[in-house]
Amino acid sequence: MAANLVSLCLKFLTPDMIGRIASSLGLDRNDVSSAIDAGVPALMAAFAGVATKPGGPQKLADAAKQEVGTLDKFAGMLGSSGTSVTERGSRMLASLLGTRDQTALENAVGKYSGLGPSTSGSLLGALTPLVMGAIAQQQGPRGLDGGNIARLLESQKDNIVDAIPSGFGRLLGGTGLLDSLGDSAKRTIMAGSETTRAAAASVARTLDDTRRSGVAAASTGINWLLWAIPALAIAALLVYLLGRPTEQVVQQGTTAVQSLTVGGIDLGKQVTDSIGSLRSALGGITDAASAQAALPRLQSATAQIDKVSGMVGQLSSGQRNALSGLVSPAMPALNQLFDRVLAIPGVAEIVKPTIDVLRAKLTTMTA
């Protein structure tokens, strides 16, 4: 059975390697980490699409042959000539995808990570040789023909879908880059409806609280208009939110998160990206081997959470409440994932120290 190629790439992209990539491109390592979480499975999805087109498998085979041994020398390639590696990867990506799909991919990763399309294009250029190197390593020199690579990418579809971060699938939804993944990709894209339901539930709770307050006020003789008007306004907001497309609701949430920017760092985005990465990494752990593969991503998320924790003291009381509002709703599901993973035989000894630190830091943020 073929290895999980996405996990193979992400395991290779340790925090140290992410730092090297960020340094070679002059970028913030946390932004790069978020872009990598989206970019690696997105590239795999795009290549799976190429494999379904006439002549596509051979184009992939020719590209993979150029990257035999790339994983072994990737760090050195960055250290000596990061720009040339990026340019070579960008040309390869353009040749495989075409300008339209390459631009769509850059726009989606740029929007998700906050890097912007131009900068995300440079990062995807750096990642393309690495992803192709992983394909070449998995196939071996004798397996680098179009048919074998097409079958390999076909076998990776579920792994690719599982690795696409929450919210990122929607950005790719209209591009066609996920079409080759089938129904699983559609489920990923629809995952964004959870955001809409959460927003609606929050407003509904506020409406209910306001209604109860109004009843109490009315019982003491206070004019019913003092509570009826706000209640009606909130009800209208609820209807408005429920009727809006998911993407617009997500944009509203992003605007609120942006108010948590401190010293040029968007702490809200750091937290939401880290939680999304955690869910993806934890969800892919099924045994000791997958736990070892997921460990670098868990450690990277821990580093991001740790960075946010160190800056909480600079937040106002209102900002701390907003941060708690981001973390608290996610904790029940995360705790279930933590417990499930730790119960798998042979996994606890690998990830428990990291999970314990994550639990403690996230719990502190909910205070």
Secondary structure, 3 states (H helix, E strand, C coil): CCCCHHHHHHHHCCHHHHHHHHHHHCCCHHHHHHHHHHHHHHHHHHHHHHCCCCCHHHHHHHHHHHCCCHHHHHHHHHHHHHHHHHHHHHHHHHHHHCHHHHHHHHHHHHHHHCCCHHHHHHHHHHHHHHHHHHHHHHHCHHHCCHHHHHHHHHHCHHHHHHHCCCCHHHHHCCCCCCHHHCHHHHHHHHCCHHHHHHHHHHHHHHHHHHHHHHHHHHHCCCCCHHHHHHHHHHHHHHHHHHHCCHHHHHHHHHHHHHCCEECCEEHHHHHHHHHHHHHHHHHCCCCHHHHHHHHHHHHHHHHHHHHHHHHHHHCCHHHHHHHHHHHHHHHHHHHHHHHHHHCCCCCHHHHHHHHHHHHHHHHHHCC
